[in-house]
Amino acid sequence: MNKRTSYTKNIKIHSVTISSIFEIGDSSHFTPEANVLAVQKEGGVESDVFPFEKYDIFDRKYTHYPIKRIVNQHVHHHKKNIHVNNVDILGVSTSSLAQIGSLNHIDANARIKHIRILEE
């Protein structure tokens, strides 16, 4: 991949949360991981305990699937630089990346278990 320099005038990001990154510059690897247990309880909150070990989604082996596609392409950059006036991002969340620059490899993993406890 031919690398180019990016020029950005203004960047506005409201929030970056839960194992996420906003990066200006080039990176070799990005491997964020997030285990999230989201509990919504109707009628208020008590001091209930919800251990990760209780839910098998957090213990499962992550399967890496090999990339089998080979795409032959020819890219011609008409300009040696990338110019952007404004970037406006509402949110970057749960093992994700907002980046101005180049990245060689990304392997993001997010496991989320939602629990809703309703009153009878």
Biopython code that builds the backbone (N, CA, C, O; Angstrom):
import numpy as np
from Bio.PDB.StructureBuilder import StructureBuilder

atoms = [
    (1, "MET", "N", (0.847, -1.168, 0.000)),
    (1, "MET", "CA", (0.000, 0.000, 0.000)),
    (1, "MET", "C", (0.895, 1.234, 0.000)),
    (1, "MET", "O", (1.822, 1.340, 0.803)),
    (2, "ASN", "N", (0.609, 2.163, -0.906)),
    (2, "ASN", "CA", (1.325, 3.428, -0.918)),
    (2, "ASN", "C", (0.788, 4.308, 0.195)),
    (2, "ASN", "O", (-0.419, 4.524, 0.301)),
    (3, "LYS", "N", (1.693, 4.817, 1.028)),
    (3, "LYS", "CA", (1.264, 5.646, 2.143)),
    (3, "LYS", "C", (1.257, 7.107, 1.725)),
    (3, "LYS", "O", (2.108, 7.568, 0.964)),
    (4, "ARG", "N", (0.259, 7.825, 2.253)),
    (4, "ARG", "CA", (0.156, 9.248, 1.988)),
    (4, "ARG", "C", (0.028, 10.001, 3.310)),
    (4, "ARG", "O", (-0.361, 9.426, 4.326)),
    (5, "THR", "N", (0.349, 11.258, 3.287)),
    (5, "THR", "CA", (0.229, 12.097, 4.462)),
    (5, "THR", "C", (-1.174, 12.698, 4.505)),
    (5, "THR", "O", (-1.684, 13.178, 3.492)),
    (6, "SER", "N", (-1.796, 12.667, 5.692)),
    (6, "SER", "CA", (-3.139, 13.212, 5.869)),
    (6, "SER", "C", (-3.066, 14.533, 6.614)),
    (6, "SER", "O", (-2.404, 14.640, 7.646)),
    (7, "TYR", "N", (-3.746, 15.527, 6.089)),
    (7, "TYR", "CA", (-3.858, 16.828, 6.735)),
    (7, "TYR", "C", (-5.309, 17.044, 7.109)),
    (7, "TYR", "O", (-6.185, 17.020, 6.244)),
    (8, "THR", "N", (-5.575, 17.256, 8.397)),
    (8, "THR", "CA", (-6.934, 17.480, 8.882)),
    (8, "THR", "C", (-6.960, 18.794, 9.643)),
    (8, "THR", "O", (-6.161, 19.012, 10.554)),
    (9, "LYS", "N", (-7.879, 19.662, 9.263)),
    (9, "LYS", "CA", (-7.951, 20.988, 9.868)),
    (9, "LYS", "C", (-8.636, 20.950, 11.240)),
    (9, "LYS", "O", (-8.066, 21.437, 12.217)),
    (10, "ASN", "N", (-9.841, 20.385, 11.331)),
    (10, "ASN", "CA", (-10.604, 20.335, 12.580)),
    (10, "ASN", "C", (-11.119, 18.933, 12.842)),
    (10, "ASN", "O", (-11.621, 18.263, 11.939)),
    (11, "ILE", "N", (-10.988, 18.487, 14.111)),
    (11, "ILE", "CA", (-11.516, 17.194, 14.532)),
    (11, "ILE", "C", (-12.337, 17.421, 15.790)),
    (11, "ILE", "O", (-11.863, 18.033, 16.747)),
    (12, "LYS", "N", (-13.581, 16.923, 15.787)),
    (12, "LYS", "CA", (-14.443, 17.025, 16.965)),
    (12, "LYS", "C", (-14.978, 15.639, 17.276)),
    (12, "LYS", "O", (-15.684, 15.038, 16.466)),
    (13, "ILE", "N", (-14.636, 15.136, 18.460)),
    (13, "ILE", "CA", (-15.121, 13.825, 18.898)),
    (13, "ILE", "C", (-15.805, 14.021, 20.239)),
    (13, "ILE", "O", (-15.225, 14.592, 21.162)),
    (14, "HIS", "N", (-17.044, 13.544, 20.345)),
    (14, "HIS", "CA", (-17.800, 13.700, 21.587)),
    (14, "HIS", "C", (-17.311, 12.726, 22.652)),
    (14, "HIS", "O", (-17.107, 13.135, 23.795)),
    (15, "SER", "N", (-17.115, 11.437, 22.314)),
    (15, "SER", "CA", (-16.667, 10.476, 23.322)),
    (15, "SER", "C", (-15.921, 9.300, 22.688)),
    (15, "SER", "O", (-16.213, 8.875, 21.570)),
    (16, "VAL", "N", (-14.947, 8.794, 23.449)),
    (16, "VAL", "CA", (-14.198, 7.589, 23.100)),
    (16, "VAL", "C", (-14.224, 6.717, 24.348)),
    (16, "VAL", "O", (-13.685, 7.101, 25.386)),
    (17, "THR", "N", (-14.859, 5.523, 24.252)),
    (17, "THR", "CA", (-15.056, 4.705, 25.448)),
    (17, "THR", "C", (-14.793, 3.227, 25.196)),
    (17, "THR", "O", (-14.669, 2.791, 24.051)),
    (18, "ILE", "N", (-14.711, 2.481, 26.256)),
    (18, "ILE", "CA", (-14.669, 1.020, 26.316)),
    (18, "ILE", "C", (-13.672, 0.416, 25.327)),
    (18, "ILE", "O", (-14.065, -0.124, 24.293)),
    (19, "SER", "N", (-12.392, 0.511, 25.648)),
    (19, "SER", "CA", (-11.317, -0.120, 24.882)),
    (19, "SER", "C", (-11.216, 0.404, 23.455)),
    (19, "SER", "O", (-10.887, -0.351, 22.540)),
    (20, "SER", "N", (-11.493, 1.677, 23.261)),
    (20, "SER", "CA", (-11.414, 2.292, 21.943)),
    (20, "SER", "C", (-10.335, 3.367, 21.937)),
    (20, "SER", "O", (-9.896, 3.833, 22.988)),
    (21, "ILE", "N", (-9.922, 3.748, 20.746)),
    (21, "ILE", "CA", (-8.814, 4.695, 20.600)),
    (21, "ILE", "C", (-9.110, 5.683, 19.490)),
    (21, "ILE", "O", (-9.695, 5.334, 18.465)),
    (22, "PHE", "N", (-8.700, 6.914, 19.708)),
    (22, "PHE", "CA", (-8.614, 7.902, 18.637)),
    (22, "PHE", "C", (-7.132, 8.172, 18.443)),
    (22, "PHE", "O", (-6.438, 8.556, 19.384)),
    (23, "GLU", "N", (-6.653, 7.974, 17.243)),
    (23, "GLU", "CA", (-5.220, 8.089, 16.992)),
    (23, "GLU", "C", (-4.944, 8.944, 15.770)),
    (23, "GLU", "O", (-5.598, 8.831, 14.734)),
    (24, "ILE", "N", (-3.960, 9.792, 15.931)),
    (24, "ILE", "CA", (-3.444, 10.555, 14.802)),
    (24, "ILE", "C", (-2.042, 10.013, 14.548)),
    (24, "ILE", "O", (-1.163, 10.111, 15.404)),
    (25, "GLY", "N", (-1.845, 9.450, 13.382)),
    (25, "GLY", "CA", (-0.552, 8.869, 13.044)),
    (25, "GLY", "C", (-0.705, 7.444, 12.559)),
    (25, "GLY", "O", (-1.810, 6.904, 12.508)),
    (26, "ASP", "N", (0.407, 6.845, 12.206)),
    (26, "ASP", "CA", (0.428, 5.489, 11.661)),
    (26, "ASP", "C", (0.620, 4.463, 12.771)),
    (26, "ASP", "O", (1.234, 4.746, 13.800)),
    (27, "SER", "N", (0.080, 3.260, 12.544)),
    (27, "SER", "CA", (0.214, 2.157, 13.495)),
    (27, "SER", "C", (0.529, 0.882, 12.749)),
    (27, "SER", "O", (0.225, 0.738, 11.565)),
    (28, "SER", "N", (1.138, -0.031, 13.457)),
    (28, "SER", "CA", (1.403, -1.337, 12.879)),
    (28, "SER", "C", (0.252, -2.296, 13.188)),
    (28, "SER", "O", (-0.310, -2.912, 12.282)),
    (29, "HIS", "N", (-0.100, -2.418, 14.490)),
    (29, "HIS", "CA", (-1.144, -3.346, 14.920)),
    (29, "HIS", "C", (-2.095, -2.653, 15.888)),
    (29, "HIS", "O", (-1.703, -1.752, 16.630)),
    (30, "PHE", "N", (-3.350, -3.089, 15.866)),
    (30, "PHE", "CA", (-4.365, -2.607, 16.808)),
    (30, "PHE", "C", (-5.197, -3.802, 17.206)),
    (30, "PHE", "O", (-5.881, -4.381, 16.362)),
    (31, "THR", "N", (-5.160, -4.194, 18.487)),
    (31, "THR", "CA", (-5.881, -5.383, 18.948)),
    (31, "THR", "C", (-6.653, -5.089, 20.237)),
    (31, "THR", "O", (-6.265, -5.562, 21.305)),
    (32, "PRO", "N", (-7.730, -4.322, 20.154)),
    (32, "PRO", "CA", (-8.503, -4.031, 21.360)),
    (32, "PRO", "C", (-9.423, -5.190, 21.723)),
    (32, "PRO", "O", (-9.893, -5.924, 20.854)),
    (33, "GLU", "N", (-9.670, -5.341, 23.025)),
    (33, "GLU", "CA", (-10.602, -6.348, 23.517)),
    (33, "GLU", "C", (-11.486, -5.728, 24.588)),
    (33, "GLU", "O", (-11.028, -4.916, 25.392)),
    (34, "ALA", "N", (-12.755, -6.116, 24.592)),
    (34, "ALA", "CA", (-13.682, -5.629, 25.614)),
    (34, "ALA", "C", (-14.647, -6.735, 25.997)),
    (34, "ALA", "O", (-15.255, -7.372, 25.137)),
    (35, "ASN", "N", (-14.780, -6.953, 27.296)),
    (35, "ASN", "CA", (-15.808, -7.826, 27.847)),
    (35, "ASN", "C", (-16.765, -6.931, 28.619)),
    (35, "ASN", "O", (-16.370, -6.253, 29.567)),
    (36, "VAL", "N", (-18.034, -6.934, 28.202)),
    (36, "VAL", "CA", (-19.015, -6.024, 28.788)),
    (36, "VAL", "C", (-20.216, -6.817, 29.281)),
    (36, "VAL", "O", (-20.761, -7.658, 28.566)),
    (37, "LEU", "N", (-20.613, -6.537, 30.501)),
    (37, "LEU", "CA", (-21.811, -7.123, 31.078)),
    (37, "LEU", "C", (-22.764, -5.973, 31.367)),
    (37, "LEU", "O", (-22.531, -5.190, 32.288)),
    (38, "ALA", "N", (-23.838, -5.867, 30.587)),
    (38, "ALA", "CA", (-24.787, -4.761, 30.702)),
    (38, "ALA", "C", (-26.067, -5.267, 31.361)),
    (38, "ALA", "O", (-26.763, -6.122, 30.813)),
    (39, "VAL", "N", (-26.368, -4.734, 32.532)),
    (39, "VAL", "CA", (-27.537, -5.175, 33.289)),
    (39, "VAL", "C", (-28.512, -4.006, 33.415)),
    (39, "VAL", "O", (-28.150, -2.927, 33.884)),
    (40, "GLN", "N", (-29.754, -4.239, 32.988)),
    (40, "GLN", "CA", (-30.832, -3.261, 33.157)),
    (40, "GLN", "C", (-31.878, -3.903, 34.060)),
    (40, "GLN", "O", (-32.401, -4.977, 33.764)),
    (41, "LYS", "N", (-32.168, -3.230, 35.158)),
    (41, "LYS", "CA", (-33.117, -3.790, 36.112)),
    (41, "LYS", "C", (-34.270, -2.821, 36.301)),
    (41, "LYS", "O", (-34.077, -1.664, 36.675)),
    (42, "GLU", "N", (-35.472, -3.316, 36.037)),
    (42, "GLU", "CA", (-36.669, -2.497, 36.182)),
    (42, "GLU", "C", (-36.976, -2.292, 37.660)),
    (42, "GLU", "O", (-36.925, -3.237, 38.447)),
    (43, "GLY", "N", (-37.294, -1.063, 38.032)),
    (43, "GLY", "CA", (-37.709, -0.792, 39.397)),
    (43, "GLY", "C", (-36.585, -0.444, 40.346)),
    (43, "GLY", "O", (-36.783, -0.479, 41.561)),
    (44, "GLY", "N", (-35.441, -0.118, 39.849)),
    (44, "GLY", "CA", (-34.360, 0.305, 40.738)),
    (44, "GLY", "C", (-33.191, -0.648, 40.715)),
    (44, "GLY", "O", (-33.220, -1.699, 40.076)),
    (45, "VAL", "N", (-32.163, -0.248, 41.433)),
    (45, "VAL", "CA", (-30.917, -1.005, 41.449)),
    (45, "VAL", "C", (-30.637, -1.480, 42.870)),
    (45, "VAL", "O", (-30.712, -0.712, 43.829)),
    (46, "GLU", "N", (-30.315, -2.754, 42.977)),
    (46, "GLU", "CA", (-29.856, -3.303, 44.246)),
    (46, "GLU", "C", (-28.406, -3.718, 44.066)),
    (46, "GLU", "O", (-27.840, -3.562, 42.985)),
    (47, "SER", "N", (-27.827, -4.230, 45.090)),
    (47, "SER", "CA", (-26.422, -4.621, 45.015)),
    (47, "SER", "C", (-26.280, -6.069, 44.544)),
    (47, "SER", "O", (-25.595, -6.868, 45.184)),
    (48, "ASP", "N", (-26.921, -6.403, 43.435)),
    (48, "ASP", "CA", (-26.791, -7.736, 42.864)),
    (48, "ASP", "C", (-25.393, -7.899, 42.280)),
    (48, "ASP", "O", (-24.782, -6.929, 41.832)),
    (49, "VAL", "N", (-24.894, -9.123, 42.288)),
    (49, "VAL", "CA", (-23.570, -9.418, 41.749)),
    (49, "VAL", "C", (-23.739, -10.292, 40.511)),
    (49, "VAL", "O", (-24.463, -11.288, 40.537)),
    (50, "PHE", "N", (-23.066, -9.911, 39.432)),
    (50, "PHE", "CA", (-23.130, -10.657, 38.178)),
    (50, "PHE", "C", (-21.698, -10.967, 37.739)),
    (50, "PHE", "O", (-21.110, -10.193, 36.983)),
    (51, "PRO", "N", (-21.128, -12.075, 38.196)),
    (51, "PRO", "CA", (-19.733, -12.381, 37.842)),
    (51, "PRO", "C", (-19.602, -12.829, 36.382)),
    (51, "PRO", "O", (-20.467, -13.532, 35.859)),
    (52, "PHE", "N", (-18.523, -12.417, 35.740)),
    (52, "PHE", "CA", (-18.254, -12.812, 34.354)),
    (52, "PHE", "C", (-18.198, -14.332, 34.204)),
    (52, "PHE", "O", (-18.625, -14.869, 33.182)),
    (53, "GLU", "N", (-17.679, -15.023, 35.208)),
    (53, "GLU", "CA", (-17.495, -16.476, 35.128)),
    (53, "GLU", "C", (-18.824, -17.217, 34.965)),
    (53, "GLU", "O", (-18.845, -18.364, 34.516)),
    (54, "LYS", "N", (-19.921, -16.571, 35.324)),
    (54, "LYS", "CA", (-21.242, -17.207, 35.254)),
    (54, "LYS", "C", (-21.737, -17.341, 33.811)),
    (54, "LYS", "O", (-22.636, -18.137, 33.537)),
    (55, "TYR", "N", (-21.157, -16.569, 32.889)),
    (55, "TYR", "CA", (-21.647, -16.517, 31.511)),
    (55, "TYR", "C", (-20.579, -17.043, 30.560)),
    (55, "TYR", "O", (-19.473, -16.508, 30.492)),
    (56, "ASP", "N", (-20.929, -18.106, 29.823)),
    (56, "ASP", "CA", (-19.953, -18.791, 28.972)),
    (56, "ASP", "C", (-19.478, -17.958, 27.781)),
    (56, "ASP", "O", (-18.461, -18.293, 27.174)),
    (57, "ILE", "N", (-20.181, -16.892, 27.437)),
    (57, "ILE", "CA", (-19.741, -16.082, 26.293)),
    (57, "ILE", "C", (-18.335, -15.508, 26.526)),
    (57, "ILE", "O", (-17.597, -15.280, 25.567)),
    (58, "PHE", "N", (-17.964, -15.276, 27.780)),
    (58, "PHE", "CA", (-16.667, -14.692, 28.088)),
    (58, "PHE", "C", (-15.549, -15.727, 28.142)),
    (58, "PHE", "O", (-14.374, -15.363, 28.167)),
    (59, "ASP", "N", (-15.899, -17.021, 28.160)),
    (59, "ASP", "CA", (-14.899, -18.089, 28.199)),
    (59, "ASP", "C", (-14.697, -18.773, 26.847)),
    (59, "ASP", "O", (-13.759, -19.555, 26.691)),
    (60, "ARG", "N", (-15.545, -18.497, 25.885)),
    (60, "ARG", "CA", (-15.436, -19.159, 24.580)),
    (60, "ARG", "C", (-14.141, -18.789, 23.873)),
    (60, "ARG", "O", (-13.649, -17.666, 23.981)),
    (61, "LYS", "N", (-13.609, -19.752, 23.157)),
    (61, "LYS", "CA", (-12.412, -19.513, 22.353)),
    (61, "LYS", "C", (-12.774, -18.631, 21.173)),
    (61, "LYS", "O", (-13.808, -18.822, 20.534)),
    (62, "TYR", "N", (-11.930, -17.683, 20.896)),
    (62, "TYR", "CA", (-12.122, -16.815, 19.737)),
    (62, "TYR", "C", (-11.538, -17.496, 18.513)),
    (62, "TYR", "O", (-10.372, -17.891, 18.520)),
    (63, "THR", "N", (-12.330, -17.636, 17.469)),
    (63, "THR", "CA", (-11.906, -18.313, 16.254)),
    (63, "THR", "C", (-11.440, -17.286, 15.229)),
    (63, "THR", "O", (-12.195, -16.395, 14.838)),
    (64, "HIS", "N", (-10.204, -17.419, 14.805)),
    (64, "HIS", "CA", (-9.678, -16.564, 13.746)),
    (64, "HIS", "C", (-9.902, -17.281, 12.417)),
    (64, "HIS", "O", (-9.378, -18.371, 12.189)),
    (65, "TYR", "N", (-10.673, -16.663, 11.563)),
    (65, "TYR", "CA", (-10.927, -17.241, 10.257)),
    (65, "TYR", "C", (-9.890, -16.717, 9.275)),
    (65, "TYR", "O", (-9.654, -15.510, 9.205)),
    (66, "PRO", "N", (-9.270, -17.613, 8.517)),
    (66, "PRO", "CA", (-8.259, -17.152, 7.564)),
    (66, "PRO", "C", (-8.891, -16.352, 6.428)),
    (66, "PRO", "O", (-9.997, -16.645, 5.974)),
    (67, "ILE", "N", (-8.172, -15.358, 5.995)),
    (67, "ILE", "CA", (-8.631, -14.558, 4.859)),
    (67, "ILE", "C", (-8.218, -15.303, 3.593)),
    (67, "ILE", "O", (-7.029, -15.498, 3.338)),
    (68, "LYS", "N", (-9.208, -15.717, 2.804)),
    (68, "LYS", "CA", (-8.927, -16.523, 1.626)),
    (68, "LYS", "C", (-8.993, -15.719, 0.339)),
    (68, "LYS", "O", (-8.571, -16.195, -0.715)),
    (69, "ARG", "N", (-9.514, -14.519, 0.419)),
    (69, "ARG", "CA", (-9.647, -13.728, -0.806)),
    (69, "ARG", "C", (-8.337, -13.015, -1.132)),
    (69, "ARG", "O", (-7.699, -12.414, -0.268)),
    (70, "ILE", "N", (-7.972, -13.099, -2.362)),
    (70, "ILE", "CA", (-6.842, -12.332, -2.867)),
    (70, "ILE", "C", (-7.401, -11.394, -3.925)),
    (70, "ILE", "O", (-7.979, -11.828, -4.922)),
    (71, "VAL", "N", (-7.219, -10.118, -3.692)),
    (71, "VAL", "CA", (-7.735, -9.123, -4.611)),
    (71, "VAL", "C", (-6.552, -8.438, -5.279)),
    (71, "VAL", "O", (-5.725, -7.809, -4.619)),
    (72, "ASN", "N", (-6.487, -8.571, -6.586)),
    (72, "ASN", "CA", (-5.459, -7.877, -7.335)),
    (72, "ASN", "C", (-5.995, -6.516, -7.732)),
    (72, "ASN", "O", (-7.049, -6.410, -8.358)),
    (73, "GLN", "N", (-5.274, -5.493, -7.371)),
    (73, "GLN", "CA", (-5.736, -4.157, -7.687)),
    (73, "GLN", "C", (-4.560, -3.240, -8.002)),
    (73, "GLN", "O", (-3.427, -3.477, -7.584)),
    (74, "HIS", "N", (-4.859, -2.215, -8.731)),
    (74, "HIS", "CA", (-3.877, -1.183, -9.023)),
    (74, "HIS", "C", (-4.472, 0.146, -8.596)),
    (74, "HIS", "O", (-5.555, 0.520, -9.046)),
    (75, "VAL", "N", (-3.770, 0.855, -7.735)),
    (75, "VAL", "CA", (-4.273, 2.114, -7.208)),
    (75, "VAL", "C", (-3.372, 3.234, -7.707)),
    (75, "VAL", "O", (-2.146, 3.145, -7.633)),
    (76, "HIS", "N", (-3.992, 4.277, -8.210)),
    (76, "HIS", "CA", (-3.242, 5.454, -8.653)),
    (76, "HIS", "C", (-3.710, 6.656, -7.842)),
    (76, "HIS", "O", (-4.848, 7.103, -7.989)),
    (77, "HIS", "N", (-2.838, 7.180, -6.988)),
    (77, "HIS", "CA", (-3.163, 8.355, -6.195)),
    (77, "HIS", "C", (-2.901, 9.592, -7.047)),
    (77, "HIS", "O", (-1.781, 9.824, -7.502)),
    (78, "HIS", "N", (-3.945, 10.377, -7.253)),
    (78, "HIS", "CA", (-3.805, 11.573, -8.074)),
    (78, "HIS", "C", (-3.055, 12.679, -7.343)),
    (78, "HIS", "O", (-2.465, 13.557, -7.974)),
    (79, "LYS", "N", (-3.077, 12.638, -6.017)),
    (79, "LYS", "CA", (-2.344, 13.606, -5.207)),
    (79, "LYS", "C", (-1.576, 12.856, -4.139)),
    (79, "LYS", "O", (-2.018, 11.803, -3.680)),
    (80, "LYS", "N", (-0.436, 13.384, -3.738)),
    (80, "LYS", "CA", (0.395, 12.674, -2.767)),
    (80, "LYS", "C", (-0.078, 12.853, -1.326)),
    (80, "LYS", "O", (0.399, 12.151, -0.435)),
    (81, "ASN", "N", (-1.012, 13.784, -1.077)),
    (81, "ASN", "CA", (-1.522, 14.032, 0.270)),
    (81, "ASN", "C", (-3.044, 13.946, 0.285)),
    (81, "ASN", "O", (-3.705, 14.084, -0.744)),
    (82, "ILE", "N", (-3.586, 13.713, 1.496)),
    (82, "ILE", "CA", (-5.025, 13.706, 1.714)),
    (82, "ILE", "C", (-5.353, 14.940, 2.554)),
    (82, "ILE", "O", (-4.764, 15.135, 3.618)),
    (83, "HIS", "N", (-6.282, 15.770, 2.090)),
    (83, "HIS", "CA", (-6.683, 16.985, 2.812)),
    (83, "HIS", "C", (-8.151, 16.873, 3.205)),
    (83, "HIS", "O", (-9.012, 16.629, 2.360)),
    (84, "VAL", "N", (-8.432, 17.055, 4.507)),
    (84, "VAL", "CA", (-9.793, 17.015, 5.025)),
    (84, "VAL", "C", (-9.989, 18.259, 5.883)),
    (84, "VAL", "O", (-9.151, 18.575, 6.727)),
    (85, "ASN", "N", (-11.107, 18.970, 5.665)),
    (85, "ASN", "CA", (-11.369, 20.172, 6.465)),
    (85, "ASN", "C", (-11.915, 19.837, 7.847)),
    (85, "ASN", "O", (-11.364, 20.292, 8.850)),
    (86, "ASN", "N", (-12.999, 19.042, 7.920)),
    (86, "ASN", "CA", (-13.657, 18.782, 9.205)),
    (86, "ASN", "C", (-14.011, 17.314, 9.363)),
    (86, "ASN", "O", (-14.471, 16.660, 8.427)),
    (87, "VAL", "N", (-13.784, 16.808, 10.577)),
    (87, "VAL", "CA", (-14.223, 15.472, 10.960)),
    (87, "VAL", "C", (-15.053, 15.643, 12.227)),
    (87, "VAL", "O", (-14.579, 16.218, 13.207)),
    (88, "ASP", "N", (-16.293, 15.145, 12.214)),
    (88, "ASP", "CA", (-17.191, 15.259, 13.357)),
    (88, "ASP", "C", (-17.693, 13.858, 13.709)),
    (88, "ASP", "O", (-18.456, 13.262, 12.948)),
    (89, "ILE", "N", (-17.267, 13.331, 14.862)),
    (89, "ILE", "CA", (-17.604, 11.966, 15.282)),
    (89, "ILE", "C", (-18.382, 12.034, 16.589)),
    (89, "ILE", "O", (-17.930, 12.645, 17.557)),
    (90, "LEU", "N", (-19.552, 11.404, 16.613)),
    (90, "LEU", "CA", (-20.364, 11.384, 17.824)),
    (90, "LEU", "C", (-19.752, 10.457, 18.875)),
    (90, "LEU", "O", (-19.645, 10.835, 20.042)),
    (91, "GLY", "N", (-19.352, 9.251, 18.476)),
    (91, "GLY", "CA", (-18.781, 8.340, 19.465)),
    (91, "GLY", "C", (-17.997, 7.205, 18.838)),
    (91, "GLY", "O", (-18.296, 6.751, 17.733)),
    (92, "VAL", "N", (-16.988, 6.758, 19.565)),
    (92, "VAL", "CA", (-16.173, 5.601, 19.208)),
    (92, "VAL", "C", (-16.229, 4.688, 20.429)),
    (92, "VAL", "O", (-15.763, 5.064, 21.504)),
    (93, "SER", "N", (-16.804, 3.477, 20.271)),
    (93, "SER", "CA", (-17.044, 2.665, 21.451)),
    (93, "SER", "C", (-16.846, 1.178, 21.205)),
    (93, "SER", "O", (-17.018, 0.688, 20.089)),
    (94, "THR", "N", (-16.484, 0.478, 22.255)),
    (94, "THR", "CA", (-16.393, -0.972, 22.356)),
    (94, "THR", "C", (-15.476, -1.587, 21.306)),
    (94, "THR", "O", (-15.931, -2.116, 20.291)),
    (95, "SER", "N", (-14.186, -1.508, 21.571)),
    (95, "SER", "CA", (-13.137, -2.112, 20.735)),
    (95, "SER", "C", (-13.138, -1.576, 19.313)),
    (95, "SER", "O", (-13.174, -2.354, 18.359)),
    (96, "SER", "N", (-13.101, -0.280, 19.162)),
    (96, "SER", "CA", (-13.075, 0.291, 17.822)),
    (96, "SER", "C", (-12.034, 1.398, 17.739)),
    (96, "SER", "O", (-11.426, 1.787, 18.736)),
    (97, "LEU", "N", (-11.849, 1.888, 16.527)),
    (97, "LEU", "CA", (-10.756, 2.813, 16.257)),
    (97, "LEU", "C", (-11.220, 3.919, 15.325)),
    (97, "LEU", "O", (-11.864, 3.658, 14.309)),
    (98, "ALA", "N", (-10.892, 5.146, 15.673)),
    (98, "ALA", "CA", (-11.009, 6.274, 14.759)),
    (98, "ALA", "C", (-9.583, 6.755, 14.547)),
    (98, "ALA", "O", (-8.924, 7.193, 15.490)),
    (99, "GLN", "N", (-9.111, 6.676, 13.323)),
    (99, "GLN", "CA", (-7.698, 6.957, 13.075)),
    (99, "GLN", "C", (-7.517, 7.810, 11.832)),
    (99, "GLN", "O", (-8.183, 7.618, 10.814)),
    (100, "ILE", "N", (-6.606, 8.749, 11.946)),
    (100, "ILE", "CA", (-6.143, 9.501, 10.794)),
    (100, "ILE", "C", (-4.711, 9.032, 10.580)),
    (100, "ILE", "O", (-3.800, 9.443, 11.300)),
    (101, "GLY", "N", (-4.518, 8.177, 9.598)),
    (101, "GLY", "CA", (-3.220, 7.576, 9.351)),
    (101, "GLY", "C", (-3.381, 6.182, 8.771)),
    (101, "GLY", "O", (-4.468, 5.791, 8.346)),
    (102, "SER", "N", (-2.290, 5.443, 8.761)),
    (102, "SER", "CA", (-2.274, 4.095, 8.175)),
    (102, "SER", "C", (-2.262, 3.035, 9.269)),
    (102, "SER", "O", (-1.745, 3.258, 10.364)),
    (103, "LEU", "N", (-2.838, 1.881, 8.955)),
    (103, "LEU", "CA", (-2.864, 0.754, 9.874)),
    (103, "LEU", "C", (-2.625, -0.524, 9.075)),
    (103, "LEU", "O", (-3.277, -0.754, 8.056)),
    (104, "ASN", "N", (-1.696, -1.351, 9.535)),
    (104, "ASN", "CA", (-1.389, -2.586, 8.819)),
    (104, "ASN", "C", (-2.290, -3.746, 9.213)),
    (104, "ASN", "O", (-2.680, -4.537, 8.355)),
    (105, "HIS", "N", (-2.633, -3.866, 10.505)),
    (105, "HIS", "CA", (-3.387, -5.036, 10.963)),
    (105, "HIS", "C", (-4.308, -4.634, 12.117)),
    (105, "HIS", "O", (-3.897, -3.937, 13.044)),
    (106, "ILE", "N", (-5.568, -5.090, 12.040)),
    (106, "ILE", "CA", (-6.514, -4.873, 13.135)),
    (106, "ILE", "C", (-7.177, -6.198, 13.490)),
    (106, "ILE", "O", (-7.565, -6.964, 12.608)),
    (107, "ASP", "N", (-7.304, -6.460, 14.787)),
    (107, "ASP", "CA", (-7.975, -7.658, 15.287)),
    (107, "ASP", "C", (-8.767, -7.246, 16.524)),
    (107, "ASP", "O", (-8.271, -7.346, 17.646)),
    (108, "ALA", "N", (-9.991, -6.785, 16.318)),
    (108, "ALA", "CA", (-10.818, -6.275, 17.404)),
    (108, "ALA", "C", (-11.773, -7.352, 17.899)),
    (108, "ALA", "O", (-12.305, -8.132, 17.110)),
    (109, "ASN", "N", (-11.988, -7.389, 19.218)),
    (109, "ASN", "CA", (-12.848, -8.399, 19.821)),
    (109, "ASN", "C", (-13.705, -7.738, 20.903)),
    (109, "ASN", "O", (-13.174, -7.147, 21.843)),
    (110, "ALA", "N", (-15.021, -7.839, 20.769)),
    (110, "ALA", "CA", (-15.936, -7.314, 21.782)),
    (110, "ALA", "C", (-16.970, -8.382, 22.099)),
    (110, "ALA", "O", (-17.640, -8.904, 21.208)),
    (111, "ARG", "N", (-17.090, -8.696, 23.375)),
    (111, "ARG", "CA", (-18.097, -9.658, 23.836)),
    (111, "ARG", "C", (-19.008, -8.936, 24.808)),
    (111, "ARG", "O", (-18.564, -8.399, 25.823)),
    (112, "ILE", "N", (-20.290, -8.932, 24.478)),
    (112, "ILE", "CA", (-21.250, -8.177, 25.267)),
    (112, "ILE", "C", (-22.409, -9.089, 25.651)),
    (112, "ILE", "O", (-23.013, -9.732, 24.793)),
    (113, "LYS", "N", (-22.711, -9.142, 26.928)),
    (113, "LYS", "CA", (-23.847, -9.906, 27.439)),
    (113, "LYS", "C", (-24.844, -8.913, 28.031)),
    (113, "LYS", "O", (-24.534, -8.203, 28.988)),
    (114, "HIS", "N", (-26.055, -8.872, 27.446)),
    (114, "HIS", "CA", (-27.124, -7.992, 27.926)),
    (114, "HIS", "C", (-28.063, -8.794, 28.804)),
    (114, "HIS", "O", (-28.500, -9.882, 28.430)),
    (115, "ILE", "N", (-28.371, -8.253, 29.973)),
    (115, "ILE", "CA", (-29.316, -8.884, 30.890)),
    (115, "ILE", "C", (-30.381, -7.842, 31.233)),
    (115, "ILE", "O", (-30.064, -6.722, 31.633)),
    (116, "ARG", "N", (-31.637, -8.224, 31.071)),
    (116, "ARG", "CA", (-32.748, -7.344, 31.448)),
    (116, "ARG", "C", (-33.589, -8.063, 32.495)),
    (116, "ARG", "O", (-34.096, -9.158, 32.255)),
    (117, "ILE", "N", (-33.727, -7.447, 33.634)),
    (117, "ILE", "CA", (-34.513, -8.014, 34.728)),
    (117, "ILE", "C", (-35.786, -7.202, 34.859)),
    (117, "ILE", "O", (-35.748, -6.028, 35.229)),
    (118, "LEU", "N", (-36.917, -7.829, 34.553)),
    (118, "LEU", "CA", (-38.204, -7.146, 34.576)),
    (118, "LEU", "C", (-38.992, -7.510, 35.816)),
    (118, "LEU", "O", (-38.914, -8.633, 36.315)),
    (119, "GLU", "N", (-39.755, -6.540, 36.309)),
    (119, "GLU", "CA", (-40.647, -6.822, 37.436)),
    (119, "GLU", "C", (-41.839, -7.634, 36.949)),
    (119, "GLU", "O", (-42.224, -7.549, 35.783)),
    (120, "GLU", "N", (-42.408, -8.404, 37.829)),
    (120, "GLU", "CA", (-43.570, -9.206, 37.451)),
    (120, "GLU", "C", (-44.822, -8.352, 37.436)),
    (120, "GLU", "O", (-45.907, -8.852, 37.140)),
]
sb = StructureBuilder()
sb.init_structure("model")
sb.init_model(0)
sb.init_chain("A")
sb.init_seg("    ")
for serial, (resi, resn, name, xyz) in enumerate(atoms, 1):
    if name == "N":
        sb.init_residue(resn, " ", resi, " ")
    sb.init_atom(name, np.array(xyz, "f"), 0.0, 1.0, " ", f" {name:<3s}", serial, name[0])
structure = sb.get_structure()
